Amino acid sequence: MADAPTLAEAINDTCPWSGKPIAEDSLTTYNGHVVGFCNPGCRDKFEAATGHFEAALNSEVAE
């Protein structure tokens, strides 16, 4: 299993949703980059949004 992402690896310092500082427990990896959020709820909202977007792109490619 890969190591968990760290704050030092994050490409941002503030949450893209709230503008608050990012937190260690609220990191995700997107397109090979660590993205930070202020809380797990913001992280989960981002993961859901990008998941829907990627699913739509993949269905377009498959057609």
PyMOL Python script that loads the backbone (N, CA, C, O; Angstrom):
from pymol import cmd

cmd.read_pdbstr("""\
ATOM      1  N   MET A   1       0.844  -1.181   0.000  1.00  0.00           N
ATOM      2  CA  MET A   1       0.000   0.000   0.000  1.00  0.00           C
ATOM      3  C   MET A   1       0.888   1.243   0.000  1.00  0.00           C
ATOM      4  O   MET A   1       1.899   1.294   0.701  1.00  0.00           O
ATOM      5  N   ALA A   2       0.502   2.242  -0.791  1.00  0.00           N
ATOM      6  CA  ALA A   2       1.287   3.474  -0.890  1.00  0.00           C
ATOM      7  C   ALA A   2       1.164   4.280   0.400  1.00  0.00           C
ATOM      8  O   ALA A   2       0.178   4.182   1.131  1.00  0.00           O
ATOM      9  N   ASP A   3       2.202   5.082   0.654  1.00  0.00           N
ATOM     10  CA  ASP A   3       2.164   5.953   1.823  1.00  0.00           C
ATOM     11  C   ASP A   3       1.037   6.972   1.680  1.00  0.00           C
ATOM     12  O   ASP A   3       0.699   7.396   0.574  1.00  0.00           O
ATOM     13  N   ALA A   4       0.470   7.352   2.804  1.00  0.00           N
ATOM     14  CA  ALA A   4      -0.579   8.371   2.795  1.00  0.00           C
ATOM     15  C   ALA A   4       0.031   9.709   2.403  1.00  0.00           C
ATOM     16  O   ALA A   4       1.175   9.995   2.757  1.00  0.00           O
ATOM     17  N   PRO A   5      -0.720  10.532   1.676  1.00  0.00           N
ATOM     18  CA  PRO A   5      -0.193  11.855   1.312  1.00  0.00           C
ATOM     19  C   PRO A   5       0.021  12.721   2.554  1.00  0.00           C
ATOM     20  O   PRO A   5      -0.625  12.516   3.581  1.00  0.00           O
ATOM     21  N   THR A   6       0.929  13.684   2.451  1.00  0.00           N
ATOM     22  CA  THR A   6       1.235  14.577   3.567  1.00  0.00           C
ATOM     23  C   THR A   6       0.985  16.030   3.177  1.00  0.00           C
ATOM     24  O   THR A   6       0.903  16.365   1.996  1.00  0.00           O
ATOM     25  N   LEU A   7       0.866  16.883   4.186  1.00  0.00           N
ATOM     26  CA  LEU A   7       0.676  18.314   3.933  1.00  0.00           C
ATOM     27  C   LEU A   7       1.804  18.885   3.089  1.00  0.00           C
ATOM     28  O   LEU A   7       1.572  19.743   2.237  1.00  0.00           O
ATOM     29  N   ALA A   8       3.025  18.413   3.320  1.00  0.00           N
ATOM     30  CA  ALA A   8       4.177  18.927   2.574  1.00  0.00           C
ATOM     31  C   ALA A   8       4.062  18.638   1.078  1.00  0.00           C
ATOM     32  O   ALA A   8       4.636  19.364   0.266  1.00  0.00           O
ATOM     33  N   GLU A   9       3.339  17.603   0.707  1.00  0.00           N
ATOM     34  CA  GLU A   9       3.175  17.237  -0.704  1.00  0.00           C
ATOM     35  C   GLU A   9       2.038  17.987  -1.395  1.00  0.00           C
ATOM     36  O   GLU A   9       1.954  17.976  -2.623  1.00  0.00           O
ATOM     37  N   ALA A  10       1.173  18.630  -0.637  1.00  0.00           N
ATOM     38  CA  ALA A  10      -0.011  19.288  -1.206  1.00  0.00           C
ATOM     39  C   ALA A  10       0.388  20.435  -2.131  1.00  0.00           C
ATOM     40  O   ALA A  10       1.337  21.170  -1.860  1.00  0.00           O
ATOM     41  N   ILE A  11      -0.348  20.572  -3.217  1.00  0.00           N
ATOM     42  CA  ILE A  11      -0.086  21.639  -4.181  1.00  0.00           C
ATOM     43  C   ILE A  11      -0.787  22.938  -3.784  1.00  0.00           C
ATOM     44  O   ILE A  11      -0.602  23.964  -4.440  1.00  0.00           O
ATOM     45  N   ASN A  12      -1.588  22.904  -2.719  1.00  0.00           N
ATOM     46  CA  ASN A  12      -2.304  24.088  -2.263  1.00  0.00           C
ATOM     47  C   ASN A  12      -2.174  24.226  -0.751  1.00  0.00           C
ATOM     48  O   ASN A  12      -1.922  23.251  -0.043  1.00  0.00           O
ATOM     49  N   ASP A  13      -2.351  25.457  -0.269  1.00  0.00           N
ATOM     50  CA  ASP A  13      -2.291  25.738   1.168  1.00  0.00           C
ATOM     51  C   ASP A  13      -3.668  25.970   1.771  1.00  0.00           C
ATOM     52  O   ASP A  13      -3.869  25.812   2.976  1.00  0.00           O
ATOM     53  N   THR A  14      -4.611  26.346   0.916  1.00  0.00           N
ATOM     54  CA  THR A  14      -5.963  26.614   1.403  1.00  0.00           C
ATOM     55  C   THR A  14      -6.974  25.758   0.651  1.00  0.00           C
ATOM     56  O   THR A  14      -6.759  25.374  -0.499  1.00  0.00           O
ATOM     57  N   CYS A  15      -8.068  25.473   1.322  1.00  0.00           N
ATOM     58  CA  CYS A  15      -9.134  24.645   0.761  1.00  0.00           C
ATOM     59  C   CYS A  15      -9.780  25.347  -0.430  1.00  0.00           C
ATOM     60  O   CYS A  15     -10.156  26.514  -0.324  1.00  0.00           O
ATOM     61  N   PRO A  16      -9.916  24.657  -1.561  1.00  0.00           N
ATOM     62  CA  PRO A  16     -10.552  25.281  -2.720  1.00  0.00           C
ATOM     63  C   PRO A  16     -12.030  25.596  -2.496  1.00  0.00           C
ATOM     64  O   PRO A  16     -12.580  26.463  -3.175  1.00  0.00           O
ATOM     65  N   TRP A  17     -12.679  24.912  -1.564  1.00  0.00           N
ATOM     66  CA  TRP A  17     -14.097  25.163  -1.297  1.00  0.00           C
ATOM     67  C   TRP A  17     -14.288  26.314  -0.313  1.00  0.00           C
ATOM     68  O   TRP A  17     -15.125  27.189  -0.534  1.00  0.00           O
ATOM     69  N   SER A  18     -13.511  26.318   0.779  1.00  0.00           N
ATOM     70  CA  SER A  18     -13.774  27.275   1.862  1.00  0.00           C
ATOM     71  C   SER A  18     -12.754  28.404   1.975  1.00  0.00           C
ATOM     72  O   SER A  18     -13.068  29.464   2.516  1.00  0.00           O
ATOM     73  N   GLY A  19     -11.541  28.192   1.476  1.00  0.00           N
ATOM     74  CA  GLY A  19     -10.477  29.164   1.628  1.00  0.00           C
ATOM     75  C   GLY A  19      -9.727  29.047   2.950  1.00  0.00           C
ATOM     76  O   GLY A  19      -8.796  29.808   3.210  1.00  0.00           O
ATOM     77  N   LYS A  20     -10.136  28.090   3.787  1.00  0.00           N
ATOM     78  CA  LYS A  20      -9.469  27.869   5.076  1.00  0.00           C
ATOM     79  C   LYS A  20      -8.204  27.043   4.867  1.00  0.00           C
ATOM     80  O   LYS A  20      -8.056  26.396   3.830  1.00  0.00           O
ATOM     81  N   PRO A  21      -7.289  27.055   5.838  1.00  0.00           N
ATOM     82  CA  PRO A  21      -6.067  26.240   5.728  1.00  0.00           C
ATOM     83  C   PRO A  21      -6.399  24.748   5.600  1.00  0.00           C
ATOM     84  O   PRO A  21      -7.379  24.270   6.171  1.00  0.00           O
ATOM     85  N   ILE A  22      -5.574  24.024   4.846  1.00  0.00           N
ATOM     86  CA  ILE A  22      -5.790  22.591   4.661  1.00  0.00           C
ATOM     87  C   ILE A  22      -5.373  21.817   5.917  1.00  0.00           C
ATOM     88  O   ILE A  22      -4.575  22.296   6.722  1.00  0.00           O
ATOM     89  N   ALA A  23      -5.932  20.613   6.064  1.00  0.00           N
ATOM     90  CA  ALA A  23      -5.679  19.775   7.234  1.00  0.00           C
ATOM     91  C   ALA A  23      -5.109  18.425   6.807  1.00  0.00           C
ATOM     92  O   ALA A  23      -5.436  17.911   5.738  1.00  0.00           O
ATOM     93  N   GLU A  24      -4.260  17.865   7.651  1.00  0.00           N
ATOM     94  CA  GLU A  24      -3.586  16.585   7.378  1.00  0.00           C
ATOM     95  C   GLU A  24      -4.580  15.451   7.107  1.00  0.00           C
ATOM     96  O   GLU A  24      -4.299  14.560   6.305  1.00  0.00           O
ATOM     97  N   ASP A  25      -5.743  15.480   7.773  1.00  0.00           N
ATOM     98  CA  ASP A  25      -6.714  14.393   7.612  1.00  0.00           C
ATOM     99  C   ASP A  25      -7.655  14.604   6.428  1.00  0.00           C
ATOM    100  O   ASP A  25      -8.627  13.866   6.269  1.00  0.00           O
ATOM    101  N   SER A  26      -7.372  15.602   5.602  1.00  0.00           N
ATOM    102  CA  SER A  26      -8.283  15.968   4.520  1.00  0.00           C
ATOM    103  C   SER A  26      -7.571  16.101   3.181  1.00  0.00           C
ATOM    104  O   SER A  26      -7.830  17.035   2.422  1.00  0.00           O
ATOM    105  N   LEU A  27      -6.681  15.172   2.898  1.00  0.00           N
ATOM    106  CA  LEU A  27      -5.898  15.178   1.664  1.00  0.00           C
ATOM    107  C   LEU A  27      -6.412  14.099   0.718  1.00  0.00           C
ATOM    108  O   LEU A  27      -6.934  13.073   1.153  1.00  0.00           O
ATOM    109  N   THR A  28      -6.260  14.342  -0.566  1.00  0.00           N
ATOM    110  CA  THR A  28      -6.571  13.341  -1.579  1.00  0.00           C
ATOM    111  C   THR A  28      -5.559  13.487  -2.707  1.00  0.00           C
ATOM    112  O   THR A  28      -4.836  14.480  -2.783  1.00  0.00           O
ATOM    113  N   THR A  29      -5.517  12.512  -3.558  1.00  0.00           N
ATOM    114  CA  THR A  29      -4.648  12.573  -4.737  1.00  0.00           C
ATOM    115  C   THR A  29      -5.534  12.667  -5.968  1.00  0.00           C
ATOM    116  O   THR A  29      -6.473  11.890  -6.135  1.00  0.00           O
ATOM    117  N   TYR A  30      -5.223  13.626  -6.821  1.00  0.00           N
ATOM    118  CA  TYR A  30      -5.971  13.819  -8.055  1.00  0.00           C
ATOM    119  C   TYR A  30      -4.985  14.055  -9.183  1.00  0.00           C
ATOM    120  O   TYR A  30      -4.159  14.966  -9.122  1.00  0.00           O
ATOM    121  N   ASN A  31      -5.079  13.223 -10.220  1.00  0.00           N
ATOM    122  CA  ASN A  31      -4.174  13.317 -11.379  1.00  0.00           C
ATOM    123  C   ASN A  31      -2.714  13.370 -10.960  1.00  0.00           C
ATOM    124  O   ASN A  31      -1.921  14.111 -11.541  1.00  0.00           O
ATOM    125  N   GLY A  32      -2.361  12.584  -9.950  1.00  0.00           N
ATOM    126  CA  GLY A  32      -0.978  12.489  -9.519  1.00  0.00           C
ATOM    127  C   GLY A  32      -0.508  13.586  -8.582  1.00  0.00           C
ATOM    128  O   GLY A  32       0.673  13.638  -8.239  1.00  0.00           O
ATOM    129  N   HIS A  33      -1.407  14.464  -8.161  1.00  0.00           N
ATOM    130  CA  HIS A  33      -1.061  15.570  -7.270  1.00  0.00           C
ATOM    131  C   HIS A  33      -1.847  15.456  -5.974  1.00  0.00           C
ATOM    132  O   HIS A  33      -3.007  15.047  -5.978  1.00  0.00           O
ATOM    133  N   VAL A  34      -1.212  15.819  -4.868  1.00  0.00           N
ATOM    134  CA  VAL A  34      -1.894  15.840  -3.582  1.00  0.00           C
ATOM    135  C   VAL A  34      -2.619  17.178  -3.459  1.00  0.00           C
ATOM    136  O   VAL A  34      -2.022  18.245  -3.599  1.00  0.00           O
ATOM    137  N   VAL A  35      -3.926  17.089  -3.191  1.00  0.00           N
ATOM    138  CA  VAL A  35      -4.766  18.269  -3.022  1.00  0.00           C
ATOM    139  C   VAL A  35      -5.304  18.248  -1.598  1.00  0.00           C
ATOM    140  O   VAL A  35      -5.790  17.220  -1.125  1.00  0.00           O
ATOM    141  N   GLY A  36      -5.215  19.389  -0.917  1.00  0.00           N
ATOM    142  CA  GLY A  36      -5.660  19.468   0.466  1.00  0.00           C
ATOM    143  C   GLY A  36      -6.956  20.236   0.628  1.00  0.00           C
ATOM    144  O   GLY A  36      -7.285  21.116  -0.168  1.00  0.00           O
ATOM    145  N   PHE A  37      -7.689  19.880   1.686  1.00  0.00           N
ATOM    146  CA  PHE A  37      -8.954  20.506   2.026  1.00  0.00           C
ATOM    147  C   PHE A  37      -8.975  20.797   3.516  1.00  0.00           C
ATOM    148  O   PHE A  37      -8.156  20.262   4.262  1.00  0.00           O
ATOM    149  N   CYS A  38      -9.902  21.641   3.958  1.00  0.00           N
ATOM    150  CA  CYS A  38      -9.940  22.034   5.366  1.00  0.00           C
ATOM    151  C   CYS A  38     -10.545  20.960   6.264  1.00  0.00           C
ATOM    152  O   CYS A  38     -10.289  20.939   7.468  1.00  0.00           O
ATOM    153  N   ASN A  39     -11.340  20.076   5.687  1.00  0.00           N
ATOM    154  CA  ASN A  39     -11.952  19.007   6.473  1.00  0.00           C
ATOM    155  C   ASN A  39     -12.339  17.865   5.548  1.00  0.00           C
ATOM    156  O   ASN A  39     -12.394  18.052   4.332  1.00  0.00           O
ATOM    157  N   PRO A  40     -12.609  16.681   6.098  1.00  0.00           N
ATOM    158  CA  PRO A  40     -12.964  15.541   5.253  1.00  0.00           C
ATOM    159  C   PRO A  40     -14.220  15.762   4.412  1.00  0.00           C
ATOM    160  O   PRO A  40     -14.340  15.181   3.333  1.00  0.00           O
ATOM    161  N   GLY A  41     -15.155  16.586   4.879  1.00  0.00           N
ATOM    162  CA  GLY A  41     -16.361  16.857   4.098  1.00  0.00           C
ATOM    163  C   GLY A  41     -16.050  17.557   2.785  1.00  0.00           C
ATOM    164  O   GLY A  41     -16.602  17.203   1.744  1.00  0.00           O
ATOM    165  N   CYS A  42     -15.172  18.548   2.830  1.00  0.00           N
ATOM    166  CA  CYS A  42     -14.770  19.232   1.596  1.00  0.00           C
ATOM    167  C   CYS A  42     -14.023  18.275   0.675  1.00  0.00           C
ATOM    168  O   CYS A  42     -14.241  18.279  -0.536  1.00  0.00           O
ATOM    169  N   ARG A  43     -13.140  17.452   1.247  1.00  0.00           N
ATOM    170  CA  ARG A  43     -12.413  16.464   0.454  1.00  0.00           C
ATOM    171  C   ARG A  43     -13.384  15.510  -0.229  1.00  0.00           C
ATOM    172  O   ARG A  43     -13.244  15.216  -1.416  1.00  0.00           O
ATOM    173  N   ASP A  44     -14.365  15.030   0.521  1.00  0.00           N
ATOM    174  CA  ASP A  44     -15.326  14.077  -0.031  1.00  0.00           C
ATOM    175  C   ASP A  44     -16.188  14.716  -1.115  1.00  0.00           C
ATOM    176  O   ASP A  44     -16.535  14.063  -2.099  1.00  0.00           O
ATOM    177  N   LYS A  45     -16.537  15.995  -0.939  1.00  0.00           N
ATOM    178  CA  LYS A  45     -17.309  16.718  -1.955  1.00  0.00           C
ATOM    179  C   LYS A  45     -16.496  16.804  -3.252  1.00  0.00           C
ATOM    180  O   LYS A  45     -17.038  16.608  -4.339  1.00  0.00           O
ATOM    181  N   PHE A  46     -15.205  17.096  -3.136  1.00  0.00           N
ATOM    182  CA  PHE A  46     -14.322  17.162  -4.306  1.00  0.00           C
ATOM    183  C   PHE A  46     -14.226  15.795  -4.988  1.00  0.00           C
ATOM    184  O   PHE A  46     -14.337  15.698  -6.210  1.00  0.00           O
ATOM    185  N   GLU A  47     -14.021  14.740  -4.196  1.00  0.00           N
ATOM    186  CA  GLU A  47     -13.900  13.399  -4.769  1.00  0.00           C
ATOM    187  C   GLU A  47     -15.182  12.985  -5.489  1.00  0.00           C
ATOM    188  O   GLU A  47     -15.120  12.356  -6.546  1.00  0.00           O
ATOM    189  N   ALA A  48     -16.342  13.330  -4.929  1.00  0.00           N
ATOM    190  CA  ALA A  48     -17.613  13.003  -5.587  1.00  0.00           C
ATOM    191  C   ALA A  48     -17.754  13.775  -6.891  1.00  0.00           C
ATOM    192  O   ALA A  48     -18.151  13.210  -7.910  1.00  0.00           O
ATOM    193  N   ALA A  49     -17.429  15.066  -6.861  1.00  0.00           N
ATOM    194  CA  ALA A  49     -17.563  15.892  -8.067  1.00  0.00           C
ATOM    195  C   ALA A  49     -16.632  15.408  -9.169  1.00  0.00           C
ATOM    196  O   ALA A  49     -17.053  15.264 -10.316  1.00  0.00           O
ATOM    197  N   THR A  50     -15.375  15.156  -8.834  1.00  0.00           N
ATOM    198  CA  THR A  50     -14.438  14.706  -9.866  1.00  0.00           C
ATOM    199  C   THR A  50     -14.778  13.298 -10.334  1.00  0.00           C
ATOM    200  O   THR A  50     -14.556  12.964 -11.498  1.00  0.00           O
ATOM    201  N   GLY A  51     -15.311  12.472  -9.448  1.00  0.00           N
ATOM    202  CA  GLY A  51     -15.724  11.126  -9.845  1.00  0.00           C
ATOM    203  C   GLY A  51     -16.838  11.163 -10.873  1.00  0.00           C
ATOM    204  O   GLY A  51     -16.817  10.409 -11.846  1.00  0.00           O
ATOM    205  N   HIS A  52     -17.818  12.046 -10.658  1.00  0.00           N
ATOM    206  CA  HIS A  52     -18.915  12.187 -11.625  1.00  0.00           C
ATOM    207  C   HIS A  52     -18.404  12.724 -12.954  1.00  0.00           C
ATOM    208  O   HIS A  52     -18.822  12.267 -14.017  1.00  0.00           O
ATOM    209  N   PHE A  53     -17.503  13.690 -12.893  1.00  0.00           N
ATOM    210  CA  PHE A  53     -16.942  14.274 -14.106  1.00  0.00           C
ATOM    211  C   PHE A  53     -16.159  13.229 -14.900  1.00  0.00           C
ATOM    212  O   PHE A  53     -16.327  13.106 -16.113  1.00  0.00           O
ATOM    213  N   GLU A  54     -15.304  12.479 -14.207  1.00  0.00           N
ATOM    214  CA  GLU A  54     -14.503  11.456 -14.890  1.00  0.00           C
ATOM    215  C   GLU A  54     -15.379  10.351 -15.468  1.00  0.00           C
ATOM    216  O   GLU A  54     -15.087   9.838 -16.548  1.00  0.00           O
ATOM    217  N   ALA A  55     -16.449   9.975 -14.769  1.00  0.00           N
ATOM    218  CA  ALA A  55     -17.369   8.964 -15.288  1.00  0.00           C
ATOM    219  C   ALA A  55     -18.031   9.458 -16.573  1.00  0.00           C
ATOM    220  O   ALA A  55     -18.192   8.697 -17.528  1.00  0.00           O
ATOM    221  N   ALA A  56     -18.413  10.731 -16.591  1.00  0.00           N
ATOM    222  CA  ALA A  56     -19.019  11.298 -17.793  1.00  0.00           C
ATOM    223  C   ALA A  56     -18.025  11.318 -18.946  1.00  0.00           C
ATOM    224  O   ALA A  56     -18.381  10.999 -20.080  1.00  0.00           O
ATOM    225  N   LEU A  57     -16.779  11.690 -18.663  1.00  0.00           N
ATOM    226  CA  LEU A  57     -15.753  11.679 -19.712  1.00  0.00           C
ATOM    227  C   LEU A  57     -15.527  10.271 -20.246  1.00  0.00           C
ATOM    228  O   LEU A  57     -15.423  10.062 -21.455  1.00  0.00           O
ATOM    229  N   ASN A  58     -15.454   9.321 -19.344  1.00  0.00           N
ATOM    230  CA  ASN A  58     -15.212   7.930 -19.760  1.00  0.00           C
ATOM    231  C   ASN A  58     -16.365   7.394 -20.596  1.00  0.00           C
ATOM    232  O   ASN A  58     -16.131   6.618 -21.523  1.00  0.00           O
ATOM    233  N   SER A  59     -17.598   7.780 -20.300  1.00  0.00           N
ATOM    234  CA  SER A  59     -18.730   7.305 -21.100  1.00  0.00           C
ATOM    235  C   SER A  59     -18.718   7.956 -22.481  1.00  0.00           C
ATOM    236  O   SER A  59     -19.136   7.330 -23.455  1.00  0.00           O
ATOM    237  N   GLU A  60     -18.251   9.189 -22.584  1.00  0.00           N
ATOM    238  CA  GLU A  60     -18.118   9.860 -23.880  1.00  0.00           C
ATOM    239  C   GLU A  60     -17.064   9.163 -24.740  1.00  0.00           C
ATOM    240  O   GLU A  60     -17.259   8.979 -25.942  1.00  0.00           O
ATOM    241  N   VAL A  61     -15.955   8.779 -24.122  1.00  0.00           N
ATOM    242  CA  VAL A  61     -14.873   8.116 -24.843  1.00  0.00           C
ATOM    243  C   VAL A  61     -15.319   6.742 -25.322  1.00  0.00           C
ATOM    244  O   VAL A  61     -14.932   6.306 -26.407  1.00  0.00           O
ATOM    245  N   ALA A  62     -16.130   6.058 -24.523  1.00  0.00           N
ATOM    246  CA  ALA A  62     -16.572   4.697 -24.851  1.00  0.00           C
ATOM    247  C   ALA A  62     -17.575   4.675 -25.995  1.00  0.00           C
ATOM    248  O   ALA A  62     -17.735   3.644 -26.649  1.00  0.00           O
ATOM    249  N   GLU A  63     -18.246   5.775 -26.248  1.00  0.00           N
ATOM    250  CA  GLU A  63     -19.267   5.812 -27.305  1.00  0.00           C
ATOM    251  C   GLU A  63     -18.688   5.849 -28.681  1.00  0.00           C
ATOM    252  O   GLU A  63     -19.430   5.882 -29.662  1.00  0.00           O
TER     253      GLU A  63
END
""", "prot")
cmd.dss("prot")
cmd.show_as("cartoon", "prot")
cmd.util.cbc("prot")
cmd.orient("prot")
